[in-house]
Amino acid sequence: VGGSVSDQVVSFAQTREPGGLNSGSALTTGGYAYRIRVNGDRQWASVNPPLWRQALVSVFDVKYHLELLSGELDDPTKFRIVPDVNLPGTCLRAQAKECLEMIFNLELTLQNTPGTGNGNQPSAEFPTSVVWRRDSTYGATADTYEVIQIVDGAGVPLQPAYDQLLYEIGDQDFQVNNLFSPDLPQICAEDFAV
C-alpha cells in the first residue's frame, strides 16, 4: 500500500490469471524470483490513479518481475522491480533491464518484520506488518515510499495498517484491474509478405 502516485493495494496470492504469472507460490530460482501481472484477476487496485496510469494499464499488458538482489529465496531482503510492457495482439514489447538502470530503476528493500530474532525489528508504526521501502528513480527524479502489509497469508487484517488504509481511502472508490487475457494472437511485421 502507498506511494505518491496513488494509494494502491496489491495481492501476491494465487489468482486465475491465465498467463501463469500470479502463482501465489513461494519465490522461485531463475531470472526472476516472482512475477506479477497488473491486470490479473482483480489483484491490483488503486485509489485516484492519475489518468496516464489508467490509460497505461487499460491499453497495455503491464507486468512486474521481481529480481532477487540480496537475501535468499526463503528470506529475501532486496528486489529490483523490472517493468515489462507489451501491446496485446502485437510484438511490441518493452522491458526495463540493466541498460536502463541508470535512468529508470525500481527497488524494494526490506525494512521491518514482525517478531524478533529475524534480524529486522518490527515497525514502530505497524508492528504486525512486513514493511518494505520502495525506491523509484526516473532520471534525476527519485521517489521513496513504504509498502506495508495489510493482511496476512490467511486474509486476516493486520492492525493498525488495515484500518489506516480504510481510513485514508474513506468513501473513495477503488479502480480495480480485472482479469486480462494475454492469449490474443500476435500480429508481427514479419507476418506480412512484401
C-alpha atoms as an extended CHARMM CRD file, in Angstrom:
* protein
*
       194  EXT
         1         1  VAL       CA              0.0000000000        0.0000000000        0.0000000000  PROA      1               0.0000000000
         2         2  GLY       CA              1.2070000000        3.5110000000       -0.5910000000  PROA      2               0.0000000000
         3         3  GLY       CA              3.0750000000        5.6830000000       -2.9880000000  PROA      3               0.0000000000
         4         4  SER       CA              2.9930000000        9.2250000000       -4.2310000000  PROA      4               0.0000000000
         5         5  VAL       CA              1.3080000000        8.1590000000       -7.4790000000  PROA      5               0.0000000000
         6         6  SER       CA             -1.8190000000        6.8300000000       -5.7820000000  PROA      6               0.0000000000
         7         7  ASP       CA             -2.7600000000        4.5510000000       -2.9080000000  PROA      7               0.0000000000
         8         8  GLN       CA             -2.6710000000        1.0020000000       -4.1700000000  PROA      8               0.0000000000
         9         9  VAL       CA             -3.4550000000       -2.4700000000       -2.9150000000  PROA      9               0.0000000000
        10        10  VAL       CA             -1.6750000000       -5.4550000000       -4.4400000000  PROA      10              0.0000000000
        11        11  SER       CA             -2.2210000000       -9.1180000000       -3.6700000000  PROA      11              0.0000000000
        12        12  PHE       CA              0.5400000000      -11.6700000000       -4.0820000000  PROA      12              0.0000000000
        13        13  ALA       CA             -1.9080000000      -14.5450000000       -3.6210000000  PROA      13              0.0000000000
        14        14  GLN       CA             -2.6050000000      -17.0160000000       -6.4150000000  PROA      14              0.0000000000
        15        15  THR       CA             -5.1540000000      -15.8170000000       -8.9600000000  PROA      15              0.0000000000
        16        16  ARG       CA             -6.9520000000      -17.1720000000      -12.0130000000  PROA      16              0.0000000000
        17        17  GLU       CA             -4.7440000000      -15.0520000000      -14.2690000000  PROA      17              0.0000000000
        18        18  PRO       CA             -4.3130000000      -17.2890000000      -17.3560000000  PROA      18              0.0000000000
        19        19  GLY       CA             -0.6910000000      -16.4190000000      -18.1850000000  PROA      19              0.0000000000
        20        20  GLY       CA              0.7770000000      -18.3190000000      -15.2230000000  PROA      20              0.0000000000
        21        21  LEU       CA              2.3620000000      -15.2390000000      -13.6060000000  PROA      21              0.0000000000
        22        22  ASN       CA              0.3720000000      -14.8070000000      -10.3880000000  PROA      22              0.0000000000
        23        23  SER       CA              1.1260000000      -18.2050000000       -8.9510000000  PROA      23              0.0000000000
        24        24  GLY       CA              0.8980000000      -17.2130000000       -5.3030000000  PROA      24              0.0000000000
        25        25  SER       CA              3.6700000000      -19.7160000000       -4.6810000000  PROA      25              0.0000000000
        26        26  ALA       CA              6.9810000000      -19.2760000000       -2.9480000000  PROA      26              0.0000000000
        27        27  LEU       CA              9.7500000000      -17.3900000000       -4.6880000000  PROA      27              0.0000000000
        28        28  THR       CA             11.4880000000      -19.3370000000       -7.4390000000  PROA      28              0.0000000000
        29        29  THR       CA             15.0330000000      -19.6240000000       -8.7260000000  PROA      29              0.0000000000
        30        30  GLY       CA             15.9480000000      -18.3910000000      -12.1700000000  PROA      30              0.0000000000
        31        31  GLY       CA             15.8470000000      -14.9880000000      -13.7930000000  PROA      31              0.0000000000
        32        32  TYR       CA             13.0430000000      -13.6270000000      -11.6370000000  PROA      32              0.0000000000
        33        33  ALA       CA             12.0250000000      -14.6870000000       -8.1430000000  PROA      33              0.0000000000
        34        34  TYR       CA              8.3940000000      -13.6030000000       -8.6270000000  PROA      34              0.0000000000
        35        35  ARG       CA              6.3050000000      -12.2180000000      -11.4840000000  PROA      35              0.0000000000
        36        36  ILE       CA              3.0040000000      -10.3690000000      -11.2590000000  PROA      36              0.0000000000
        37        37  ARG       CA              0.6160000000       -9.0930000000      -13.9370000000  PROA      37              0.0000000000
        38        38  VAL       CA             -1.0440000000       -5.7700000000      -13.0700000000  PROA      38              0.0000000000
        39        39  ASN       CA             -4.2620000000       -6.7010000000      -14.8800000000  PROA      39              0.0000000000
        40        40  GLY       CA             -4.5670000000      -10.0720000000      -13.2000000000  PROA      40              0.0000000000
        41        41  ASP       CA             -7.8760000000      -11.1900000000      -11.7470000000  PROA      41              0.0000000000
        42        42  ARG       CA             -8.6660000000       -8.1870000000       -9.5600000000  PROA      42              0.0000000000
        43        43  GLN       CA             -5.4000000000       -8.3950000000       -7.6570000000  PROA      43              0.0000000000
        44        44  TRP       CA             -4.3010000000       -4.7840000000       -8.1910000000  PROA      44              0.0000000000
        45        45  ALA       CA             -6.4080000000       -1.8090000000       -7.1910000000  PROA      45              0.0000000000
        46        46  SER       CA             -5.7600000000        1.9340000000       -6.9590000000  PROA      46              0.0000000000
        47        47  VAL       CA             -7.4360000000        4.9300000000       -5.3880000000  PROA      47              0.0000000000
        48        48  ASN       CA             -7.3790000000        8.0580000000       -7.5360000000  PROA      48              0.0000000000
        49        49  PRO       CA             -4.7970000000        6.8120000000      -10.0520000000  PROA      49              0.0000000000
        50        50  PRO       CA             -3.5600000000        9.5240000000      -12.4290000000  PROA      50              0.0000000000
        51        51  LEU       CA             -5.0330000000        9.4480000000      -15.9390000000  PROA      51              0.0000000000
        52        52  TRP       CA             -1.7260000000        8.3710000000      -17.5220000000  PROA      52              0.0000000000
        53        53  ARG       CA             -1.6370000000        5.2800000000      -15.2710000000  PROA      53              0.0000000000
        54        54  GLN       CA             -5.2580000000        4.4030000000      -16.0050000000  PROA      54              0.0000000000
        55        55  ALA       CA             -4.5500000000        4.6130000000      -19.7360000000  PROA      55              0.0000000000
        56        56  LEU       CA             -1.3480000000        2.5880000000      -19.4560000000  PROA      56              0.0000000000
        57        57  VAL       CA             -2.9110000000       -0.3980000000      -17.6840000000  PROA      57              0.0000000000
        58        58  SER       CA             -6.1060000000       -0.3400000000      -19.7660000000  PROA      58              0.0000000000
        59        59  VAL       CA             -4.2600000000       -0.4600000000      -23.1180000000  PROA      59              0.0000000000
        60        60  PHE       CA             -1.0330000000       -2.3360000000      -22.3480000000  PROA      60              0.0000000000
        61        61  ASP       CA             -0.2950000000       -5.6520000000      -20.6660000000  PROA      61              0.0000000000
        62        62  VAL       CA              1.8520000000       -4.4590000000      -17.7260000000  PROA      62              0.0000000000
        63        63  LYS       CA              3.8690000000       -6.9700000000      -15.7230000000  PROA      63              0.0000000000
        64        64  TYR       CA              6.4090000000       -6.5780000000      -12.9300000000  PROA      64              0.0000000000
        65        65  HSD       CA              9.2240000000       -9.0880000000      -12.4880000000  PROA      65              0.0000000000
        66        66  LEU       CA             10.9900000000       -9.2000000000       -9.1110000000  PROA      66              0.0000000000
        67        67  GLU       CA             14.7020000000       -9.9460000000       -9.3820000000  PROA      67              0.0000000000
        68        68  LEU       CA             16.3060000000      -11.0050000000       -6.0900000000  PROA      68              0.0000000000
        69        69  LEU       CA             19.2360000000       -8.6710000000       -5.3210000000  PROA      69              0.0000000000
        70        70  SER       CA             20.0450000000       -9.7070000000       -1.7430000000  PROA      70              0.0000000000
        71        71  GLY       CA             18.9920000000      -12.2900000000        0.7910000000  PROA      71              0.0000000000
        72        72  GLU       CA             17.8520000000      -15.8070000000       -0.0270000000  PROA      72              0.0000000000
        73        73  LEU       CA             14.6490000000      -17.0450000000       -1.6690000000  PROA      73              0.0000000000
        74        74  ASP       CA             13.2660000000      -18.0530000000        1.7480000000  PROA      74              0.0000000000
        75        75  ASP       CA             14.4450000000      -14.7730000000        3.3590000000  PROA      75              0.0000000000
        76        76  PRO       CA             14.6090000000      -12.0290000000        0.7020000000  PROA      76              0.0000000000
        77        77  THR       CA             15.8360000000       -8.5670000000        1.6620000000  PROA      77              0.0000000000
        78        78  LYS       CA             16.0080000000       -6.6620000000       -1.6330000000  PROA      78              0.0000000000
        79        79  PHE       CA             14.4760000000       -6.8780000000       -5.1130000000  PROA      79              0.0000000000
        80        80  ARG       CA             14.8270000000       -4.9850000000       -8.3590000000  PROA      80              0.0000000000
        81        81  ILE       CA             11.4330000000       -4.4610000000       -9.9830000000  PROA      81              0.0000000000
        82        82  VAL       CA             11.6620000000       -4.9260000000      -13.7430000000  PROA      82              0.0000000000
        83        83  PRO       CA              8.6540000000       -3.4740000000      -15.6070000000  PROA      83              0.0000000000
        84        84  ASP       CA              7.5650000000       -5.3420000000      -18.7170000000  PROA      84              0.0000000000
        85        85  VAL       CA              5.0120000000       -3.6930000000      -21.0200000000  PROA      85              0.0000000000
        86        86  ASN       CA              3.5710000000       -5.0190000000      -24.2540000000  PROA      86              0.0000000000
        87        87  LEU       CA              0.6740000000       -4.1830000000      -26.5500000000  PROA      87              0.0000000000
        88        88  PRO       CA             -1.6260000000       -7.2350000000      -26.6300000000  PROA      88              0.0000000000
        89        89  GLY       CA             -2.0290000000       -8.8220000000      -30.0330000000  PROA      89              0.0000000000
        90        90  THR       CA              1.2780000000       -7.4060000000      -31.3060000000  PROA      90              0.0000000000
        91        91  CYS       CA              5.0120000000       -7.9920000000      -30.9720000000  PROA      91              0.0000000000
        92        92  LEU       CA              5.5160000000       -4.5220000000      -29.4370000000  PROA      92              0.0000000000
        93        93  ARG       CA              7.2060000000       -5.0020000000      -26.0760000000  PROA      93              0.0000000000
        94        94  ALA       CA              9.4940000000       -3.0220000000      -23.7790000000  PROA      94              0.0000000000
        95        95  GLN       CA             11.2830000000       -4.2910000000      -20.7120000000  PROA      95              0.0000000000
        96        96  ALA       CA             13.3980000000       -2.0800000000      -18.4270000000  PROA      96              0.0000000000
        97        97  LYS       CA             16.5490000000       -4.1410000000      -17.9600000000  PROA      97              0.0000000000
        98        98  GLU       CA             20.1080000000       -3.3640000000      -16.8770000000  PROA      98              0.0000000000
        99        99  CYS       CA             20.7860000000       -0.9930000000      -19.7740000000  PROA      99              0.0000000000
       100       100  LEU       CA             18.0610000000        1.3580000000      -18.4970000000  PROA      100             0.0000000000
       101       101  GLU       CA             19.0250000000        1.0790000000      -14.8250000000  PROA      101             0.0000000000
       102       102  MET       CA             20.7120000000        4.4900000000      -14.7190000000  PROA      102             0.0000000000
       103       103  ILE       CA             17.5940000000        6.3220000000      -15.9430000000  PROA      103             0.0000000000
       104       104  PHE       CA             14.8150000000        4.0560000000      -14.6700000000  PROA      104             0.0000000000
       105       105  ASN       CA             15.2630000000        1.8990000000      -11.5840000000  PROA      105             0.0000000000
       106       106  LEU       CA             12.7140000000        0.4300000000       -9.1510000000  PROA      106             0.0000000000
       107       107  GLU       CA             13.7450000000       -1.4200000000       -5.9870000000  PROA      107             0.0000000000
       108       108  LEU       CA             12.1440000000       -2.9300000000       -2.8750000000  PROA      108             0.0000000000
       109       109  THR       CA             14.2420000000       -3.1500000000        0.2980000000  PROA      109             0.0000000000
       110       110  LEU       CA             13.0350000000       -4.9390000000        3.4350000000  PROA      110             0.0000000000
       111       111  GLN       CA             12.7520000000       -2.5180000000        6.3680000000  PROA      111             0.0000000000
       112       112  ASN       CA             10.7880000000       -4.2010000000        9.1590000000  PROA      112             0.0000000000
       113       113  THR       CA              9.2790000000       -7.5690000000       10.0090000000  PROA      113             0.0000000000
       114       114  PRO       CA              7.0100000000       -8.5550000000       12.9000000000  PROA      114             0.0000000000
       115       115  GLY       CA              8.5020000000      -10.5940000000       15.7300000000  PROA      115             0.0000000000
       116       116  THR       CA             12.1130000000      -10.8120000000       16.7750000000  PROA      116             0.0000000000
       117       117  GLY       CA             15.0860000000      -12.9800000000       16.0180000000  PROA      117             0.0000000000
       118       118  ASN       CA             14.9230000000      -12.4980000000       12.2640000000  PROA      118             0.0000000000
       119       119  GLY       CA             17.4620000000       -9.6770000000       12.0060000000  PROA      119             0.0000000000
       120       120  ASN       CA             14.8500000000       -6.9740000000       11.4460000000  PROA      120             0.0000000000
       121       121  GLN       CA             12.9950000000       -5.0270000000       14.0860000000  PROA      121             0.0000000000
       122       122  PRO       CA              9.2050000000       -4.6070000000       13.9970000000  PROA      122             0.0000000000
       123       123  SER       CA              7.9840000000       -1.2790000000       12.6440000000  PROA      123             0.0000000000
       124       124  ALA       CA              7.1240000000        1.1890000000       15.4140000000  PROA      124             0.0000000000
       125       125  GLU       CA              4.0350000000        2.3010000000       13.4740000000  PROA      125             0.0000000000
       126       126  PHE       CA              2.9980000000       -1.0980000000       12.0190000000  PROA      126             0.0000000000
       127       127  PRO       CA              4.3580000000       -3.7760000000       14.4040000000  PROA      127             0.0000000000
       128       128  THR       CA              2.3060000000       -6.6490000000       12.9240000000  PROA      128             0.0000000000
       129       129  SER       CA              3.1730000000       -5.8990000000        9.2700000000  PROA      129             0.0000000000
       130       130  VAL       CA              6.1110000000       -6.5640000000        6.9870000000  PROA      130             0.0000000000
       131       131  VAL       CA              7.3070000000       -3.1800000000        5.7110000000  PROA      131             0.0000000000
       132       132  TRP       CA              9.3650000000       -2.6400000000        2.5450000000  PROA      132             0.0000000000
       133       133  ARG       CA             10.8470000000        0.6040000000        1.1860000000  PROA      133             0.0000000000
       134       134  ARG       CA             10.1030000000        1.2330000000       -2.4960000000  PROA      134             0.0000000000
       135       135  ASP       CA             12.7130000000        3.3670000000       -4.2560000000  PROA      135             0.0000000000
       136       136  SER       CA             11.8330000000        4.6400000000       -7.7090000000  PROA      136             0.0000000000
       137       137  THR       CA             14.3360000000        6.5500000000       -9.8400000000  PROA      137             0.0000000000
       138       138  TYR       CA             13.3200000000        8.1920000000      -13.1140000000  PROA      138             0.0000000000
       139       139  GLY       CA             16.3420000000       10.0560000000      -14.4570000000  PROA      139             0.0000000000
       140       140  ALA       CA             17.1760000000       12.7050000000      -11.8590000000  PROA      140             0.0000000000
       141       141  THR       CA             13.8440000000       12.2600000000      -10.0490000000  PROA      141             0.0000000000
       142       142  ALA       CA             13.6690000000        9.9300000000       -7.0520000000  PROA      142             0.0000000000
       143       143  ASP       CA             10.6040000000        8.8400000000       -5.1140000000  PROA      143             0.0000000000
       144       144  THR       CA             10.5490000000        6.6950000000       -1.9690000000  PROA      144             0.0000000000
       145       145  TYR       CA              7.6010000000        5.3040000000       -0.0430000000  PROA      145             0.0000000000
       146       146  GLU       CA              6.7260000000        2.3960000000        2.2020000000  PROA      146             0.0000000000
       147       147  VAL       CA              4.9850000000       -0.7750000000        1.0330000000  PROA      147             0.0000000000
       148       148  ILE       CA              3.0440000000       -2.0800000000        4.0450000000  PROA      148             0.0000000000
       149       149  GLN       CA              1.4350000000       -5.4960000000        4.5260000000  PROA      149             0.0000000000
       150       150  ILE       CA             -2.2740000000       -5.0860000000        5.4140000000  PROA      150             0.0000000000
       151       151  VAL       CA             -3.4290000000       -8.7450000000        5.5910000000  PROA      151             0.0000000000
       152       152  ASP       CA             -1.6060000000      -11.9870000000        6.3560000000  PROA      152             0.0000000000
       153       153  GLY       CA             -1.4220000000      -15.1020000000        4.1780000000  PROA      153             0.0000000000
       154       154  ALA       CA             -4.7880000000      -16.3010000000        5.5270000000  PROA      154             0.0000000000
       155       155  GLY       CA             -6.5140000000      -13.0000000000        4.6760000000  PROA      155             0.0000000000
       156       156  VAL       CA             -6.6660000000      -11.8090000000        8.2900000000  PROA      156             0.0000000000
       157       157  PRO       CA             -6.4050000000       -7.9840000000        8.5510000000  PROA      157             0.0000000000
       158       158  LEU       CA             -3.2300000000       -6.7650000000       10.2410000000  PROA      158             0.0000000000
       159       159  GLN       CA             -3.7930000000       -3.8870000000       12.6170000000  PROA      159             0.0000000000
       160       160  PRO       CA             -3.2390000000       -0.9860000000       12.6230000000  PROA      160             0.0000000000
       161       161  ALA       CA             -2.2380000000       -0.9910000000        8.9160000000  PROA      161             0.0000000000
       162       162  TYR       CA             -5.5730000000       -2.3450000000        7.6500000000  PROA      162             0.0000000000
       163       163  ASP       CA             -7.7180000000        0.2040000000        9.4850000000  PROA      163             0.0000000000
       164       164  GLN       CA             -5.3900000000        3.0440000000        8.4920000000  PROA      164             0.0000000000
       165       165  LEU       CA             -5.8050000000        2.1080000000        4.8270000000  PROA      165             0.0000000000
       166       166  LEU       CA             -9.6000000000        2.0970000000        5.1690000000  PROA      166             0.0000000000
       167       167  TYR       CA             -9.4530000000        5.4840000000        6.9180000000  PROA      167             0.0000000000
       168       168  GLU       CA             -7.2640000000        7.0150000000        4.1930000000  PROA      168             0.0000000000
       169       169  ILE       CA             -9.4710000000        5.6370000000        1.4300000000  PROA      169             0.0000000000
       170       170  GLY       CA            -12.6330000000        6.9320000000        3.0850000000  PROA      170             0.0000000000
       171       171  ASP       CA            -15.5580000000        6.8470000000        0.6820000000  PROA      171             0.0000000000
       172       172  GLN       CA            -13.4100000000        6.8940000000       -2.4580000000  PROA      172             0.0000000000
       173       173  ASP       CA            -13.8050000000        4.0860000000       -4.9580000000  PROA      173             0.0000000000
       174       174  PHE       CA            -11.0700000000        1.7040000000       -5.9810000000  PROA      174             0.0000000000
       175       175  GLN       CA            -10.2870000000        1.2720000000       -9.6370000000  PROA      175             0.0000000000
       176       176  VAL       CA             -9.8470000000       -2.5000000000       -9.7920000000  PROA      176             0.0000000000
       177       177  ASN       CA             -7.9840000000       -4.0410000000      -12.6990000000  PROA      177             0.0000000000
       178       178  ASN       CA             -9.9690000000       -7.0630000000      -13.8410000000  PROA      178             0.0000000000
       179       179  LEU       CA             -8.8760000000      -10.3040000000      -15.4330000000  PROA      179             0.0000000000
       180       180  PHE       CA             -6.7820000000       -9.7760000000      -18.5250000000  PROA      180             0.0000000000
       181       181  SER       CA             -6.2430000000      -12.4220000000      -21.1750000000  PROA      181             0.0000000000
       182       182  PRO       CA             -2.7300000000      -12.4380000000      -22.6610000000  PROA      182             0.0000000000
       183       183  ASP       CA             -3.6880000000      -15.1180000000      -25.1650000000  PROA      183             0.0000000000
       184       184  LEU       CA             -4.5100000000      -12.8450000000      -28.1260000000  PROA      184             0.0000000000
       185       185  PRO       CA             -2.9590000000      -13.9910000000      -31.4160000000  PROA      185             0.0000000000
       186       186  GLN       CA              0.0990000000      -11.8690000000      -32.2050000000  PROA      186             0.0000000000
       187       187  ILE       CA              0.4050000000       -9.8920000000      -35.4170000000  PROA      187             0.0000000000
       188       188  CYS       CA              4.0340000000       -9.0370000000      -36.1540000000  PROA      188             0.0000000000
       189       189  ALA       CA              5.7510000000       -7.2020000000      -39.0040000000  PROA      189             0.0000000000
       190       190  GLU       CA              7.3870000000      -10.4030000000      -40.2600000000  PROA      190             0.0000000000
       191       191  ASP       CA              3.9090000000      -11.9110000000      -40.7280000000  PROA      191             0.0000000000
       192       192  PHE       CA              3.3020000000       -9.6500000000      -43.7180000000  PROA      192             0.0000000000
       193       193  ALA       CA              4.7960000000      -10.7360000000      -47.0580000000  PROA      193             0.0000000000
       194       194  VAL       CA              6.2080000000       -7.9470000000      -49.2030000000  PROA      194             0.0000000000
